[in-house]
C-alpha cells in the first residue's frame, strides 16, 4: 500500500511504470520509493527553473506578436517553456501559418 501512495505523487505514467518494475525486480522498500520520488520531484523543479531570461524574453515577444494582432479567438499562452496556441477552426491555423511565414505583421 505504501508503495502505491509514494508512486501516486508522480505525474509521468511511463516513469511510474518503470519505478513499479524496479519495485518488483529489486524488492525496494517504501522508504526506497519515497527517496526515488523525492529525487524525481527535485529534478523536475530544477528543469522548470532552468529557462534563461533570453528564452523567456523571446517567448514573451512571440506571444505578444500573436496577441497584439488579435488573430485568434483565444490568446496565446506561455507556460514554462511551452507555447500554447488554441485554435477553433482551419482559418485560425492558416492565420498562424501566414504570420510565421511573414505574410502577416
Secondary structure by P-SEA (a helix, b strand, c coil): caaaaaacccccaaaaaaaaaaaaaacccaaaaaaaaaaaaaaaaaaaacccaaaaaaaaaaaaaaaaaccccccccccccbbbbbbccaaaaaaaaaaaacccc
